[in-house]
Amino acid sequence: MKRDEPPLGNIRRSSPLMARQLDLFATGTDQPTDGGLRDPAFAENKALPIHRWVPWIAGYSAGFVDDVLATYFPRNSADGSPPVVLDPFAGVGTTLIQAMLRGYQTVGFEINPYAALAAQVKVRAPFLDLSKLKPLIDALAGSSRKWQSKPKQACSVAPKGFRSRIPFFSPAIEQQVLCILDFINSIEVEDLRNLFRIAFGSVMVSFSNYTYEPSLSTRPGAGKPLIEKGDAAAILMEKLRQMIMDIEWVQAHGYPHLHLSTSHQVFNANFMTTAERQLSGLPVDLMITSPPYMNNYHYVRNTRPQLYWLSLADASSALKQLEEENFGKFWQNVRTAIPLEPRFTDSKLHLLIRQLQQIRIEKGPYGGLGWANYVTAYFNDAQRFFGVLKSVLKPRGVGLIVVGNSIIQGIEFRVDEFFSELAESEGLIVEGVHPIRQKRVGASITQSSVRRGERNGATLYESAVIVRRSCG
Ligand SMILES: C[S@@+](CC[C@H](N)C(=O)[O-])C[C@H]1O[C@@H](n2cnc3c(N)ncnc32)[C@H](O)[C@@H]1O
């Protein structure tokens, strides 16, 4: 295995797509690093059409995806069916949208129903009929004016299973929210209804008594005042107008390869258990992804408001199931289990896990033992992931995985290096580990529930691990 070589030598420094997108919004972007890949921070997505619709903790930006596509498909032939690009942990669809705009077939898996719906809505957005969408926004404006002058008794009710430490919405806002949900549920065309649902999901926390910091917290807990009053419909309509602007922009600029007939699928499913069946007739040319990092960022808990209020989940048992199936699990789910058996054979990783088990042993699940279980569960899933990836890649197909290292209870886990070992043990060829960026010392995980870990001075960094299936 070659390490730290720039395997992506042939990277296009800029692309017409990015140039046009950036012209429109006149925002700066990170230039490609010497190795050729742009800093993958999602921040750039906040300024890009369609990509900016739904905030998500993501591994990279649209520009990064562009660079990878340009590297692996320098001559995207117009003949035959376009190559297939897969994102097994699609989040809100950064890879899928960018690959779609460039004319590739795309397929994504995303276990979180809210993120999966967002990715689906974004992938279909360029094909929406705006002449049907705009009147709906006018109708919402008209209806909301009426609710304000004469309060309406909504048919929708607050989701029964949804619990929050303080009232999620103040009474006045909740009344508006229920009227908005009535309106959304009455939209007949499914794609348009889903667009409204995602618009609502992306703004609902902004008029609630909660805030993303980046985990979901109460506003008072984050030193912010409660929100007693506000015009929720106006905030939603502003979001919808932004969406229309982006769709108009994509439709007006035209993407020569963008066709409704090209296949773009998003499965709201667990990649590990469903991919082999779903992809049996669709061998993958290129996989680009960032799985959850080993930092216990809780995607499920942080999207509880959207999952419940958009009727994507209705009971804590559904969320529990989601947590169990999440790549890497969550510390909260595995900390009390008896020590988990590693399914991988990497002896350095075994050693580190044993060291971790010894730290603050007296704290039981809250000390090293609990965290060792979390690390074991994470790499067990990684091992399984590489096995499934191998079976869905075409011979000579490539996978690029963006991942960061983690410092847990003071022990550094160089996740990229262990991923390389696991991929090799599953029979994939590791073409290289390409450093992308470094961050400040001290991870969020060392500052939160694991902050009692000693600082060991390690730098946090992110890398792209590049694997290939052999030709056989
Ligand atoms: C780092 S995020 C990916 C972000 C994505 N690159 C984007 O730009 O939106 C990882 C995603 O993996 C999803 N995920 C976790 N376990 C999964 C599984 N077993 N199958 C499919 N998706 C999963 C999480 O819900 C999360 O959205």
The ligand as an SDF file (V2000), in Angstrom:
LIG
                    3D

 27 29  0  0  0  0  0  0  0  0999 V2000
  -21.1680   12.1910    7.4320 C   0  0  0  0  0  0  0  0  0  0  0  0
  -22.8410   11.9340    6.9990 S   0  0  0  0  0  0  0  0  0  0  0  0
  -22.8030   12.0010    5.2310 C   0  0  0  0  0  0  0  0  0  0  0  0
  -23.0090   13.3840    4.7190 C   0  0  0  0  0  0  0  0  0  0  0  0
  -23.0940   13.5160    3.2120 C   0  0  0  0  0  0  0  0  0  0  0  0
  -21.7760   13.3290    2.6090 N   0  0  0  0  0  0  0  0  0  0  0  0
  -23.6610   14.8780    2.8310 C   0  0  0  0  0  0  0  0  0  0  0  0
  -22.9600   15.6990    2.2360 O   0  0  0  0  0  0  0  0  0  0  0  0
  -24.8040   15.1670    3.1860 O   0  0  0  0  0  0  0  0  0  0  0  0
  -23.0690   10.2290    7.3250 C   0  0  0  0  0  0  0  0  0  0  0  0
  -24.4900    9.7550    7.0400 C   0  0  0  0  0  0  0  0  0  0  0  0
  -24.5360    8.3320    7.1240 O   0  0  0  0  0  0  0  0  0  0  0  0
  -25.8550    7.9790    7.4960 C   0  0  0  0  0  0  0  0  0  0  0  0
  -25.8330    6.5540    7.9000 N   0  0  0  0  0  0  0  0  0  0  0  0
  -25.3830    6.0410    9.0700 C   0  0  0  0  0  0  0  0  0  0  0  0
  -25.4920    4.7000    9.0500 N   0  0  0  0  0  0  0  0  0  0  0  0
  -25.9910    4.3310    7.8560 C   0  0  0  0  0  0  0  0  0  0  0  0
  -26.2870    3.0740    7.2370 C   0  0  0  0  0  0  0  0  0  0  0  0
  -26.0940    1.9200    7.8970 N   0  0  0  0  0  0  0  0  0  0  0  0
  -26.7690    3.0750    5.9670 N   0  0  0  0  0  0  0  0  0  0  0  0
  -26.9840    4.2420    5.3090 C   0  0  0  0  0  0  0  0  0  0  0  0
  -26.7310    5.4710    5.8610 N   0  0  0  0  0  0  0  0  0  0  0  0
  -26.2280    5.5200    7.1130 C   0  0  0  0  0  0  0  0  0  0  0  0
  -26.1650    8.9810    8.5910 C   0  0  0  0  0  0  0  0  0  0  0  0
  -27.5520    9.0930    8.8310 O   0  0  0  0  0  0  0  0  0  0  0  0
  -25.5350   10.2550    8.0270 C   0  0  0  0  0  0  0  0  0  0  0  0
  -26.4610   11.0230    7.3310 O   0  0  0  0  0  0  0  0  0  0  0  0
  1  2  1  0
  2  3  1  0
  2 10  1  0
  3  4  1  0
  4  5  1  0
  5  6  1  0
  5  7  1  0
  7  8  2  0
  7  9  1  0
 10 11  1  0
 11 12  1  0
 11 26  1  0
 12 13  1  0
 13 14  1  0
 13 24  1  0
 14 15  1  0
 14 23  1  0
 15 16  2  0
 16 17  1  0
 17 18  1  0
 17 23  2  0
 18 19  1  0
 18 20  2  0
 20 21  1  0
 21 22  2  0
 22 23  1  0
 24 25  1  0
 24 26  1  0
 26 27  1  0
M  CHG  2   2   1   9  -1
M  END
$$$$
